[in-house]
């Protein structure tokens, strides 16, 4: 089958207002003087994954619901400026938005405007089918209304990936994504027992690979019934912001996976792209390029050979 798109990204388009705060948690006060300032820019999880994949040379198409509003104009502009194909479904609820509080050490607290998602929102089935017919793979964000598109994607025969972010392993909202994807990413942040949740995903669903990212500790990879540890790689510059690091990891991993690389090689690609993302301020969009990725991997391997590390992920966060 002829394809025009390597990865169809569904959902996750939106706008963030970035606020740099002196610390997190932020103590109560009547007011704060904020430096370097407050800035609003387009870019949420789907935008970051799509831009990251495109920077790595994959033909990428992004589909989401947005509003006929100022925030929607910002989303349209960033896709247009980066030459990234974008199909929009305009709905009255408006474009998704959030406020991100970012501390000096790069940690982030996100406040999402839940009023922008409506229970009845849907992607037109014909649109999903048409875009899927010309694609190799679909990455589905957990934003509304992506869950309703999962059965259609499965019918078309596409492989599917998703990122559950800070799922606790219990919230039923995440289950359709967790159990219908071939590649599943999630964070260990809210998991009491990461290994148990990772194995639950493969036992109840169809995932071939599950990756649980653990920040500075690296990540845990479940593939072929074995769990190994993916070490974090040294940052190429000081950390300024962790916003988008998980999305960068997913884009790097998928770049390798779609090229037929081993799961652990894909994990190394993800670790390198995530490390780069931590050095980029939230107010900028500068994903790692394919040449930069391979150069950085070659440099790391010349310094220290990278091998899979057996891991007991249970209880780690």
Backbone as a ProteinNet text record, in pm:
[ID]
protein_1_A
[PRIMARY]
XXXXXXXXXXXXXXXXXXXXXXXXXXXXXXXXXXXXXXXXXXXXXXXXXXXXXXXXXXXXXXXXXXXXXXXXXXXXXXXXXXXXXXXXXXXXXXXXXXXXXXXXXXXXXXXXXXXXXXXXXXXXXXXXXXXXXXXXXXXXXXXXXXXXXXXXXXXXXXXXXXXXXXXXXXXXXXXXXXXXXXXXXXXXXXXXXXXXXXXXXXXXXXXXXXXXXXXXXXXXXXXXXXXXXXXXXXXXXXXXXXXXXXXXXXXXXXXXXXXXXXXXXXXXXXXXXXXXXXXXXXXXXXXXXXXXXXXXXXXXXXXXXXXXXXXXXXXXX
[TERTIARY]
84.7	0	87.9	58.6	132.1	90.6	188.6	158.2	224.5	153.8	208.4	261.4	224.5	254.9	316.7	423.5	481.5	402.3	372.9	301.3	186.5	67.5	-49.7	-64.7	-53	-67	-207.3	-279.1	-415.1	-416.6	-471.8	-493.6	-373.1	-392.6	-282.3	-239.3	-324.6	-292.3	-345.8	-268	-315.3	-212.1	-244.2	-162.6	-130.4	-5.1	39.4	81.6	47.1	102.8	211.1	333.8	449.7	475.9	481.1	508.5	627.8	738.5	856.5	843.2	836.5	814.6	943.2	960.2	1085.2	1104.9	997.6	1009.9	876.9	885.1	766.5	780	675.9	547.2	563.4	473.5	480.3	409.4	481.6	416.9	313.1	209.6	106.6	164.6	127.7	164.5	64.9	51.8	-41.9	2.2	133.4	182.8	329.2	372	511.2	554.7	679.6	739.8	807.2	764.5	808.3	911.6	1025.2	1126.7	1172.4	1195.9	1205.7	1072.6	961.4	833.5	730.9	621.2	510	487.6	479.3	465.5	367.3	284	189.2	236.6	240.3	284.2	210.6	200.4	138.7	231.9	173.5	254.3	206.9	134.7	103	149.3	109.5	173.1	170.7	57.1	51.5	135.7	135.7	220.5	366.9	410.1	550.6	590.8	504.7	536.6	544.5	447.2	445.6	567.7	602.1	718	846.8	853.2	971.7	991.1	883.6	891.3	931.7	874.6	906	1053.4	1106.1	1246.5	1339.4	1293	1372	1355	1284.4	1274.5	1155.1	1063	944.8	833.8	767.9	654.5	538.4	498.9	405.8	283.7	166.9	41.5	-29.5	-78.8	-141.5	-290.7	-373.9	-519.3	-568.7	-647.3	-707.4	-823.5	-898.9	-1005.8	-947.5	-977.5	-936.6	-1051.4	-1032.9	-1137.9	-1108.9	-1212.2	-1197.6	-1168.5	-1047.4	-1012.2	-864.3	-819.7	-680	-584.9	-619.5	-533.3	-523.2	-636.5	-634.5	-544.3	-543.7	-455.1	-308.4	-274.1	-136.1	-97.6	-190.3	-164.1	-146	-234.4	-224.1	-90.3	-49.9	71.8	196.4	205.2	327.1	337.1	224.1	227.7	265.9	209.9	240.7	388.2	440.1	579.6	676.9	639.7	728.1	701.2	607.1	577.1	516.8	441.3	382.8	235.9	198.2	59.8	-34	-142.7	-235.7	-378.1	-457.3	-600.1	-674.8	-753.1	-825	-974.4	-1033.8	-1178.7	-1220.7	-1284.9	-1318.2	-1446.3	-1436.9	-1549.9	-1570	-1693.5	-1723.4	-1657.9	-1613.8	-1553.5	-1424.8	-1358.8	-1236.3	-1111.8	-997.6	-868.7	-823.5	-765.9	-717.2	-606.9	-608.2	-506.9	-470	-352.4	-303	-207.4	-183.8	-81.4	24.2	148.8	259.4	343.8	352.3	442.6	575.4	684.4	815.5	911.6	976.2	1068.7	1210.2	1300.7	1437.8	1511.1	1476.7	1543.3	1474.4	1377.6	1314.9	1191	1152.9	1031.3	908.8	797.8	679.3	553.2	462	326.8	230.5	144.7	54.4	-88.6	-156.3	-296	-374.9	-457.1	-530.1	-672	-714.9	-850	-944.7	-1009.8	-1096.2	-1221.9	-1255.4	-1377.9	-1367.6	-1245.4	-1226.8	-1257.3	-1279	-1313.3	-1459.8	-1532.2	-1674.1	-1697.9	-1784.3	-1807.4	-1852.7	-1924.7	-1976.8	-1882	-1762.8	-1668.1	-1624.2	-1615.3	-1571.2	-1489.8	-1398.6	-1338.9	-1434.7	-1457.3	-1538.9	-1474.2	-1550.7	-1494.2	-1432.9	-1497.3	-1444.1	-1306.7	-1287	-1157.6	-1050.1	-1082.5	-986.2	-949.5	-1049.3	-1022.9	-937	-965.7	-890.5	-744.1	-721.1	-583.2	-510.7	-580.9	-518.9	-480.7	-561.7	-535.3	-401.5	-354.6	-226.8	-114	-129.4	-30	25.1	146.8	208.2	173.2	158	146.3	66.1	-2	-76.1	-29.6	-1.5	26.9	-92.8	-157.6	-283.7	-262.7	-287.6	-278.3	-402.2	-391.6	-504	-601.6	-586.9	-680.1	-811.5	-918.4	-1050.5	-1053.9	-1110.8	-1192.3	-1121	-991.6	-913	-955.6	-1007.8	-1046.2	-1147.7	-1235.2	-1339.7	-1283.5	-1159.4	-1097.8	-1021.9	-995.3	-914	-973	-1102.9	-1156.2	-1141	-1157.1	-1142.1	-997.6	-901.6	-760.9	-727.4	-782.8	-756.9	-813.8	-931.4	-992.6	-907.6	-839.6	-758.3	-627.6	-592.9	-472.5	-346.7	-357	-238.5	-186.6	-55	-0.7	-26.5	-38.6	-78.1	14	50.6	121.8	43.9	71.3	6.1	96.1	71.4	142.9	39.1	43.8	-52.4	-11.6	105.4	158.1	157.7	96.4	105.8	-11	-44.2	-150.9	-114.8	-214.8	-192.2	-215.9	-246	-272	-413.4	-495.2	-630.6	-737.6	-713.8	-812.4	-860.9	-991	-1046.7	-1041.5	-1027.6	-1021.1	-907.8	-796.2	-677.9	-682.8	-773	-769.2	-786.8	-878.4	-888.3	-756.1	-683.6	-554.5	-451.9	-445.2	-346.4	-360.2	-484.8	-507.4	-530.2	-529.2	-547.1	-424.5	-316.6	-195.9	-90.5	-8.7	101.2	225.8	242.7	353.7	293.6	324.7	266.3	377.5	366.9	455.9	376.1	442	381.9	493.6	458	553.4	536.4	644.9	636.8	585.5	562.9	533.9	425.1	313	198.3	181.2	282.2	269.1	329.6	249.4	300.6	391.4	360.3	438.2	447.8	549.5	559.5	561.5	636.6	644.9	507.8	432.4	300	211.6	214.1	131.7	178.3	308	360.4	315.2	324.6	283	130.9	58.6	-86.9	-125.2	-50.5	-79.7	-61.6	45.1	67.4	-28	-64.3	-152.3	-296.2	-342.3	-481.4	-498.8	-389.7	-400.1	-318.8	-276.6	-206.7	-65	-16.4	113.8	227.6	316.4	440.1	549.7	542.6	645.5	577.6	624.7	579.4	703.6	700.6	812.3	760.9	821.5	787.5	904.7	886.9	994.6	999.5	1121	1140.7	1231.9	1222.6	1298.6	1448.8	1516.6	1662.3	1710.5	1619.4	1656.7	1656.5	1613.2	1607.3	1468.2	1459.3	1330.6	1340.2	1223.5	1213.8	1141.3	1197.1	1148	1100.2	974.2	918.8	902.4	981.5	974.2	1012.8	942.1	968.7	964.3	874.4	848.2	960.6	1060.9	1169.9	1167	1201.4	1213	1360.8	1403.6	1540	1536.9	1648.2	1659.9	1729.6	1674.8	1737.4	1796.7	1928.1	1986.5	1960.7	1945.6	1941.5	2078.9	2082	2209.9	2245.2	2373.9	2412.5	2347.3	2305.7	2247.1	2356.6	2326.6	2427.8	2448.7	2361.9	2370.2	2291.2	2299.2	2223.7	2073.3	2007	1861.8	1793	1697.2	1620.9	1471.2	1425.5	1281.1	1255.1	1172.6	1138.6	1013.9	950.7	830	860.7	786.6	805.8	908.6	974.5	1076.8	1015.8	899.5	833.5	789.5	741.7	701.6	823	935.1	1058.6	1104.9	1094.9	1132	1047.7	917.9	828.9	866.7	897.8	931.2	1062	1161.7	1287.4	1270	1193.9	1168.4	1096.1	991.9	914	996.4	1086.3	1175.5	1253.4	1306.8	1379.4	1289.3	1173.7	1081.5	1031.8	999.3	950	1061.2	1186.4	1299.9	1342.3	1269.5	1299.6	1413.1	1449.2	1556.6	1508.8	1603.5	1568.7	1504.3	1419.7	1356.2	1456	1568.7	1664.1	1733.1	1757.9	1813.1	1714.5	1587.1	1483.4	1484.8	1504.4	1509.9	1625.7	1740	1854.3	1820.3	1756.6	1714.9	1621	1527.3	1435.6	1507.4	1604.2	1678.5	1755.5	1813	1890.5	1799.7	1686.1	1596	1533.8	1506.8	1452.5	1554.3	1680.6	1786.1	1798.8	1792.3	1798.1	1681.3	1561	1442.3	1455	1524.5	1539.2	1626	1699	1786.1	1720.9	1597.1	1526.8	1417.3	1417.8	1312.1	1174.2	1073.2	935.1	889.9	948.6	905.6	958.7	1043.4	1097.8	1054.3	1058	1031.7	1151.9	1236.1	1359.9	1390.9	1312.4	1337.6	1468.1	1521.5	1646.7	1627.6	1724.4	1717.5	1773.9	1747.7	1797.7	1950.1	2015.5	2162	2217.1	2154.2	2199.8	2181.1	2071	2046.8	2157.1	2185.6	2285.2	2425	2453.6	2583.1	2598.8	2492.7	2497.3	2507.6	2434.1	2441.1	2582.1	2641.1	2776.5	2876.4	2857.3	2946.4	2934.3	2812.2	2790.7	2850.2	2832	2881.7	3033	3094.6	3240.3	3299.2	3219	3265.9	3240.9	3121.5	3083	2989.3	3027.2	2935.3	2802.9	2692.6	2559.9	2502.2	2467.6	2410.3	2282.9	2192.3	2072.7	2111.4	2040	2066.4	1944.8	1959.3	1843.5	1793.6	1661.7	1605.3	1488.6	1478.9	1358.5	1286.2	1181.8	1113.7	1016	988.5	887.5	918.3	820.6	831.1	913.8	969.4	1051.7	967.6	1008.9	929.7	1009.9
-119.3	0	123.9	217.3	342.2	433.3	493.9	584.4	718.6	823	958	1003.9	932	974.1	858	885.7	784.7	773.4	888.6	888.1	987.8	938.1	1022.3	1044.3	1168.3	1202	1255.3	1193.6	1237.1	1303.3	1425.3	1493.2	1571.1	1632.8	1698.6	1832.1	1897.9	2032.7	2133.6	2234.9	2334.2	2441.8	2523.4	2640.7	2640.1	2668.8	2679.1	2821.9	2865.3	2988.7	2949.6	2991.5	2952.8	3059.8	3016.6	3108.3	3052.3	3124.1	3081.5	3129.7	3033.9	3065.7	3040	3103.5	3088.3	2949.9	2875	2739.7	2667.2	2534	2448.4	2350.6	2332.7	2402.7	2551.2	2629	2774	2817.4	2873.6	2917.1	3025.1	3027.1	3128.5	3267.6	3359.8	3500.7	3583.3	3708.7	3796.2	3820.8	3824.7	3849.3	3806	3781.4	3749.3	3833.3	3876.2	3937.1	3824.4	3802.5	3688.4	3730.1	3663	3680.1	3541	3516.3	3614.3	3666.4	3621.2	3675.2	3566.3	3603.5	3513.1	3515	3396.3	3390.1	3280.6	3309.8	3212.2	3167.3	3034.9	2981.1	2852.2	2820.1	2694.3	2579.7	2468.4	2350.3	2272.4	2162.7	2067.2	1930.2	1823.5	1693.3	1647.5	1660.6	1617.1	1703	1834.1	1925	1886.8	1860.3	1828.2	1696.3	1594	1465.9	1481.9	1550.5	1568.9	1646.8	1754	1833.2	1754.2	1674.6	1592.6	1486.9	1420.5	1319.4	1381.5	1496.8	1565.2	1606.5	1655.4	1695.4	1576.1	1456	1334.7	1276	1346.5	1306.7	1221.7	1201	1122.1	1211.3	1162.5	1236.7	1227.9	1343.3	1346.6	1431.2	1383.2	1456.3	1462.1	1578.4	1598.8	1627.7	1560.4	1579.6	1611.7	1719.4	1746.4	1844	1853.4	1952.1	2079.2	2193	2321.7	2420.3	2541.3	2640.8	2747.3	2820	2936.7	3054.7	3054.6	3152.2	3187.8	3278.2	3322.5	3206.3	3120.4	3006.6	2912.7	2894.6	2812.9	2871.5	3004.2	3070.1	3043.7	3039.9	3010.6	2868.3	2773.5	2634.1	2623.3	2686.6	2682	2740.4	2849.5	2918.4	2832.8	2765.3	2687.1	2569	2508.5	2400.2	2454.9	2568.4	2628.5	2667.2	2728.3	2773.1	2656.3	2541.3	2425.1	2331.3	2367.6	2283.1	2149.4	2147.6	2024.3	2016.7	1909.6	1893.8	1886.8	1963.2	1970.5	1971.5	1874.3	1872	1910.5	2014.9	2065.6	2037.8	2004.2	1992.9	2104.5	2207.1	2324.3	2298.1	2314.1	2291.5	2411.3	2433.2	2553.4	2555.9	2442.1	2441.1	2519.5	2540.4	2619	2532.6	2595.3	2527.3	2495.8	2377	2337.9	2432.6	2463.5	2554	2511.7	2555.8	2521.9	2630.2	2631.7	2716.7	2625.1	2645.6	2565.8	2651.3	2610.6	2674.8	2600.7	2671.4	2609.4	2664.4	2575.1	2615.7	2632.7	2693.6	2714.7	2585.5	2473.1	2346.5	2271.2	2334.9	2275.9	2193.9	2175.1	2099.3	2179.6	2108.4	2172.7	2127.5	2220.8	2191.2	2247.1	2160.9	2203.4	2213.6	2320.9	2344.6	2346.7	2244	2231.1	2285.6	2355.9	2411.2	2303	2232	2120.2	2164.5	2291.7	2339.3	2336.4	2322.6	2324.8	2190.3	2085.9	1954.5	1924.7	1887.8	1857.6	1708.9	1648.1	1504.3	1459	1544.3	1504.3	1528.5	1581.8	1607.7	1477.4	1480.1	1363.1	1407.2	1319.4	1334.4	1272.2	1334.7	1269.1	1136.5	1029.4	897.6	893	958	956.8	1022.6	1127.1	1195.9	1104.6	1036.7	945.3	833.5	776.7	666	712.5	829.6	879.3	904.8	965.3	992.2	863.2	769.9	642.9	561.4	571.9	493.5	529.1	650.5	692.9	697.4	628.1	635.5	498.4	497.2	372.6	343.9	447.5	431.5	549.2	528	635.3	647.7	770.4	797.9	873.7	816.4	869.7	930.4	1059.8	1127.6	1094.8	1108.5	1072.6	1188.3	1292.4	1404.1	1367	1431	1409.2	1473.6	1409.2	1287.9	1167.2	1151.7	1051.3	907.1	879	740.4	687.3	774.7	731.4	693.3	736.5	703.9	572.3	518.7	397.5	278.6	247.4	133	149.2	270.2	295.1	269.4	317.7	295.8	147.8	74.1	-68.9	-139	-94.9	-154.5	-132.2	-19.6	11.5	-66.3	-130.8	-212.1	-138.4	-11.1	63.6	13.9	17.5	4	135.3	125.6	240.4	252.9	375.6	404.2	508.8	517.2	617.1	648.9	762	801.9	827	746.1	757.3	861.6	920.9	1024.8	975.3	1047.5	1011.9	923	823	729.9	660.1	637.8	568.4	418	369.5	228	186.8	281.5	250.6	328.5	455.2	542.1	481.2	456.1	385.1	467.6	598.8	682.3	637.2	597.1	563.3	423.8	338.6	198.3	174.5	242.2	217.3	243.4	345.9	376.1	268.8	235.1	139.1	2.6	-40.7	-177.8	-192.9	-81.6	-91.6	-47.6	-12.8	34.3	-75.4	-71.1	-165.9	-122.4	8.7	66	162.7	143.9	226.1	293.6	425.6	503.5	549.5	558	619	660.8	739.9	784.4	701.2	684.5	614	703.1	831.9	931	887.1	835.7	803.7	653.9	574.5	429.4	376.4	303.4	239.8	122.7	52.4	-64.2	-60.2	8.5	23	-110	-209.6	-337.3	-403	-401.1	-462.4	-395	-260.9	-189	-216.4	-219.8	-247.9	-386.4	-484.6	-620.1	-628.3	-552.9	-547	-498.5	-401.3	-345.9	-453.1	-531.6	-635.1	-753.1	-784.6	-899.1	-871.4	-747.7	-714.1	-655.4	-608.4	-542.3	-610.5	-532.7	-586.1	-530.9	-459.5	-393.6	-493.7	-464.1	-538.9	-482	-352.1	-280.9	-182.7	-176.5	-75.8	-6.4	125.1	203.2	292.8	280.9	367	460.1	588.4	684.6	726.1	750.3	779.7	899.1	998.4	1121.3	1097.3	1151	1140.8	997.7	906.5	765.8	691	755.5	689.3	636.3	512.4	453.3	302	237.6	91.8	41.9	-62.1	-115.1	-258.1	-283.5	-419	-463.8	-563.2	-619	-765.8	-850.4	-994.8	-1051.3	-997.6	-1043.6	-1012.8	-936.3	-897.2	-746.5	-705.4	-563.7	-528.6	-429.3	-379.1	-230.4	-180.6	-39.3	34.8	148.2	237.5	353.5	362	470.7	606.8	707.8	844.5	879.2	961.7	1002.3	1141.7	1176.8	1310.8	1419.1	1526.7	1637	1709.8	1752.2	1823.5	1968.1	2016.1	2152.9	2152.6	2259.8	2262.6	2246.6	2177.3	2160.7	2292.3	2328.3	2451.1	2424.2	2309.9	2287	2142.1	2072	1933.7	1925.4	2038.4	2038	1980.6	1878.9	1819.1	1708	1677.1	1572.4	1435.4	1406.2	1278.5	1266.5	1376.1	1375.9	1354.6	1416.3	1397.2	1252.5	1191.8	1051.3	965.6	989.4	910.8	927.8	1049.1	1071.6	1000.7	1006.3	937.9	786.9	732.9	588.6	543.9	616.1	577.2	587.8	684.7	695	564.9	512.2	387	268.6	265.6	152.8	137.8	249.7	244.3	210.3	227	188.7	44.3	-25.5	-164.9	-189.2	-88.2	-104.7	-188.2	-241.2	-317.9	-226	-280.6	-195.4	-117.1	-179.1	-106.4	4.3	-18.5	88.7	204.2	170.6	274.5	351.8	280.7	346.3	442.7	407.2	499	624.3	607.4	723.3	812.2	748	825	900.5	836	900.7	1022.2	1011.2	1122.3	1239.3	1211.1	1320.8	1385.2	1307.2	1363.4	1451.1	1407.9	1487.6	1622.8	1620.6	1747.3	1837.9	1780.6	1860.8	1931.8	1871	1932.6	2057.7	2078.1	2195.3	2309.1	2287.8	2388.4	2454	2586.4	2653.1	2627.4	2628.3	2605.3	2706.7	2822.6	2928.5	2908.3	2805	2775.2	2636.9	2615.8	2484.1	2448.1	2358.8	2325.8	2177.3	2089.2	1944.9	1903.4	1791.6	1738.1	1688	1718.2	1670.2	1528.2	1463.9	1327.3	1323.1	1417.2	1418.6	1441.4	1531.5	1557.5	1434.3	1362.2	1241.7	1138.7	1109.9	1007.9	1051.5	1179.8	1230	1212.5	1244.5	1232.6	1086.1	997.5	855.1	801.2	839.9	795.2	844.1	968.7	1023.3	945.8	916.5	842.7	702.7	636.9	500.2	495.5	602.6	606	627.7	691.4	717.6	599	542.4	429.5	339.5	214	122.3	112.9	115.6	111	-29.3	-93	-226.7	-229.2	-322.3	-336.5	-369.2	-312.7	-335	-402.2	-524.8	-587.4	-497.4	-495.7	-404.5	-467.7	-436.7	-466.1	-334.9	-312.5	-183.6	-171	-279.1	-274.3	-171.2	-85.9	9.8	132.1	144	260.1	369.1	496.3	607.2	702.4
0	0	0	-87.9	-94.5	20.8	85.4	196.1	173.3	213.3	206.2	341	447.6	584.4	661.8	732.6	819.6	949.4	1011.3	1138.8	1135.9	1163.7	1183.3	1333.5	1377.4	1518.8	1541.6	1635.3	1667.4	1804.6	1809.4	1935.7	1985.7	2103	2171.4	2115.7	2034.1	1987.2	2087.9	2116.5	2212.4	2239	2335.2	2367.3	2515.5	2548.9	2687.6	2719.3	2838.7	2892.1	2992.2	2965.8	3046	3152.1	3277.5	3388.6	3466.2	3466.9	3542.1	3685.9	3778.3	3919.7	3998.5	4114.5	4190	4248.7	4272	4324.3	4309	4318.9	4321.5	4437.3	4519.3	4512.9	4543	4489.5	4503	4630.9	4727.2	4851.8	4825.5	4908.2	4889.8	4914.7	4828.8	4844.3	4766.1	4802.7	4733	4589.4	4566.7	4431.1	4420.8	4298.4	4267.8	4147.4	4147.2	4029.2	3950.6	3827.2	3749.1	3644.4	3647.1	3543.1	3499.6	3368.8	3262.2	3209.1	3264.6	3219.5	3197.6	3134.9	3106.1	2955.6	2895.2	2750	2711.8	2613.9	2560.7	2423.7	2404.2	2274.7	2244.9	2116.5	2075.1	2109.6	2151.4	2177.2	2297.1	2273.8	2378	2328.7	2395.3	2372.7	2226.9	2159.2	2019.7	1928.6	1955.1	1876.9	1891	2016.2	2040.5	1976	1986	1923.5	1771.8	1714	1568.9	1521.2	1591.2	1552.7	1571	1679.5	1702.6	1595.5	1556.8	1451.9	1318.5	1288.7	1163.9	1159.5	1272.2	1277.8	1255.2	1291.9	1272.4	1132	1046.3	906	870.6	965.6	936.4	880.3	777.7	719.9	818.5	870.6	983.1	949.5	992.1	973	1107.6	1144.1	1274.2	1253.3	1332.8	1328.9	1468.1	1481.8	1612.1	1598.6	1708.6	1719	1779.5	1718.4	1773.8	1754	1804	1795.5	1691.2	1656.5	1569.8	1661.7	1718.5	1821.5	1810.3	1896.6	1892.6	1917.8	2014.3	2043.8	1923.1	1853.3	1732.6	1626.1	1615	1518.2	1550.9	1679.7	1719.2	1679.9	1698.7	1661	1509.9	1434.7	1288.1	1242.7	1306.1	1263.8	1285.5	1400.4	1426.3	1329.7	1292.5	1193.9	1055.8	1021.8	891.5	883.9	988.6	988.7	982.5	1041.2	1041.1	924.3	836.3	722.1	760.1	870	922	882.6	813.7	768.8	888.9	882.3	994.8	942.3	987.8	956.7	1082.9	1075	1192	1179.6	1292.4	1303.3	1398.9	1344.7	1425.3	1504	1636.2	1725.2	1817.4	1863	1941.6	2079.7	2132.3	2265.4	2274.8	2161.9	2160.9	2169	2147.8	2146.9	2289.4	2307	2439.7	2486.4	2616.1	2669.4	2811.3	2853.4	2986.2	3032.8	3163.4	3223.3	3282.7	3245	3297.7	3391.3	3517.6	3612.3	3606	3579.7	3561.1	3664.6	3741.4	3846.7	3790.6	3865.7	3816.7	3781.4	3845.2	3813.7	3700.4	3634.1	3516.1	3542	3669.8	3697.4	3654.8	3630.1	3572.6	3645	3662	3708.9	3605.4	3549.1	3442.9	3494.3	3457.5	3491.8	3360.6	3338.9	3213	3225.6	3123.4	3118.7	3067.4	3159.2	3122	3048.6	3055.7	2991.2	2839.3	2787	2641.4	2574.7	2653.2	2597.2	2624.3	2520.4	2532.2	2509.7	2588.7	2581.6	2443.1	2373.1	2242.7	2126.5	2151.6	2043.5	1977	1844.3	1769.2	1647.5	1604.1	1472.2	1371.5	1257	1154.4	1113.3	1116.8	1087.3	948.2	851.9	715.3	709	788.3	791.4	849.3	959.5	1021.9	924.7	859.4	766.4	649.3	596.2	481.1	517.3	632.9	674.1	710.3	774.7	812	688.9	583.3	462.3	399.4	421.4	363.9	463.4	578.3	685.6	720.6	776.5	824.2	970	1049.8	1194.6	1248.3	1362	1428.4	1572.4	1614.5	1755.5	1810.7	1913.2	1962.8	2100.8	2112.6	2242.1	2324.8	2455.8	2542.3	2560.4	2480	2487	2418.7	2463	2404.9	2266.6	2161.8	2158.8	2097.8	2124.9	2052.6	2078.6	2197.9	2227.8	2128.1	2079	1985.8	1849.1	1820.2	1690.8	1695.2	1813.7	1825.4	1748.8	1761.4	1685.7	1535	1485.1	1341.3	1298.9	1378.2	1345.9	1345.8	1439.9	1447	1323.1	1277.9	1158.7	1034.4	1027.2	908.9	906.9	1018.8	1022.9	1062.7	1098.2	1139.9	1274.1	1291.5	1425.9	1499.6	1631	1712.2	1832.6	1865.6	1990.6	2067.9	2198.2	2282.2	2400.4	2464.1	2585.3	2693.6	2800.8	2910.2	3013.3	2996.3	3086.1	3231.2	3321.7	3463.7	3509	3429.5	3466.9	3597.4	3681.5	3808.1	3798	3678.2	3659.4	3693.4	3738.9	3785.5	3710	3683.2	3619.6	3487.8	3479.3	3364	3234.9	3246.1	3125.6	3033.4	3092.2	3014.2	2953.3	2998.8	2959.8	2809.9	2740.3	2595.5	2523.2	2566	2504.8	2542	2671.1	2719.5	2654.2	2628.1	2585.7	2435.9	2361	2216.3	2137.3	2207.9	2139.9	2133.5	2028.6	2011.3	2087.3	2102.6	2178.7	2279.5	2407.1	2513	2592.2	2605.9	2691.2	2812.8	2925.8	3044.3	3137.8	3237.7	3338.5	3464.6	3539.3	3667.2	3779.6	3751.7	3854.9	3952.3	3901.5	3986.5	4009.1	3974.7	3983.8	4113.2	4189.4	4310.5	4275.2	4168.7	4125.7	3973.1	3917.9	3772.3	3697.4	3748.7	3676.9	3666.4	3775	3770.7	3667	3661.2	3564.2	3421.9	3400.8	3267.1	3219.5	3306.7	3268.7	3252.4	3330.2	3315.8	3176.4	3125.5	2992.7	2885.7	2894.5	2792.4	2808.5	2932.6	2956.4	2914.9	2936.8	2905.7	2766.5	2709.6	2580.4	2472.3	2375.5	2259.2	2245.7	2346.6	2336.6	2319.1	2224.4	2206.3	2296.3	2319.4	2394.7	2488.7	2613.7	2709.6	2765.5	2767.4	2820.3	2931.3	3049.1	3162.3	3188.4	3161.7	3182.6	3329	3377	3519.1	3540.5	3453.4	3470.7	3470.2	3571.7	3579.8	3597.9	3637.3	3652.1	3519.3	3412.8	3283.8	3255.2	3209.8	3175.6	3190.2	3192.9	3201	3077.3	3018.1	2891.8	2911.3	2875.8	2876.2	2731.8	2693.4	2558.4	2565.6	2491.3	2492.1	2633.9	2714.3	2850.6	2949.1	2907.2	2996.4	3019.7	3141.2	3173.1	3187.8	3111.5	3121.5	3151.2	3200	3234.8	3122	3082.7	2985.7	3064.9	3078.6	3158.3	3094.7	3178.8	3127.7	3071.2	2969.7	2911.2	2961.8	2964.2	3009.5	2923.7	2989.1	2914	2835.9	2714.2	2635.2	2681.3	2769.9	2823.5	2954.9	3033.4	3159.2	3137.1	3229.2	3221.8	3254.7	3172	3196.7	3205	3150.1	3143.7	3104.9	3182.8	3148	3061	3033.2	2951	2812.5	2772.3	2640.9	2636.6	2750.4	2749	2719.8	2778.9	2752.6	2608.1	2551	2410.2	2320.2	2357.1	2280.7	2288.6	2408.8	2422.9	2328.4	2326.6	2240.4	2092.9	2050.7	1909.6	1874.1	1963.4	1935.8	1931.6	2026.6	2030.8	1903.8	1864.8	1746.8	1618.7	1614.8	1498.6	1481	1590.4	1582.5	1555.5	1620.5	1607	1464.2	1400.5	1262.9	1164	1207.2	1123.6	1148.5	1238.3	1263.8	1360.5	1439.3	1537.3	1655.8	1731.7	1850.5	1953.4	2041.4	2142.5	2227	2263.2	2346.9	2267.8	2139.3	2055	2046.6	2031.4	2029.6	2160.9	2272.1	2401.8	2411.7	2354.9	2353.1	2273.1	2156.8	2077.9	2160.2	2232.7	2315	2425	2489.7	2597.7	2546.8	2428.3	2372.1	2335.2	2271.8	2234.2	2358.3	2462.4	2585.7	2655.4	2657.8	2720.5	2651.1	2518.9	2444.6	2482.1	2492.8	2523.4	2657.4	2753.1	2885.6	2881.7	2772.9	2761.4	2682.7	2639.1	2557.5	2641.1	2655.4	2732.8	2674.4	2760.8	2716.1	2612.5	2614.7	2524.2	2382.6	2362.8	2230.7	2185.7	2054	1997	1910.5	1961.2	1890.3	1905.9	1842	1855.1	1789.6	1834.8	1782.9	1640.1	1553.7	1416	1406.3	1294.1	1272.6	1275.7	1206.6	1205.7	1345.9	1421.6	1557.8	1645.9	1627.2	1705	1680.8	1555.2	1524.8	1568.1	1556.6	1601.9	1752.1	1825.7	1971.1	2013.8	1948.1	1979.9	1953.5	1839	1807	1911.1	1955.7	2057.7	2187.8	2229.6	2353.6	2345.8	2232.7	2219.4	2209.6	2160.6	2157	2295.7	2382.4	2518.4	2609.6	2602.8	2687.9	2609.7	2584.6	2515	2589.5	2514.6	2574.9	2558.8	2670.7	2668.4	2750.4	2720.4	2804.1	2947.8	3043.5	3185.3	3247.1	3302.2	3369.3	3479.1	3498	3597.2	3667.7	3795.8	3873.1	3888.6	3806.4	3806.2	3920.8	3990.9	4095.8	4201.1	4227.9	4336	4306.7	4186	4156.5	4092.6	4115.9	4064.6	3983.4
[MASK]
+++++++++++++++++++++++++++++++++++++++++++++++++++++++++++++++++++++++++++++++++++++++++++++++++++++++++++++++++++++++++++++++++++++++++++++++++++++++++++++++++++++++++++++++++++++++++++++++++++++++++++++++++++++++++++++++++++++++++++++++++++++++++++++++++++++++++++++++++++++++++++++++++++++++++++++++++++++++++++++

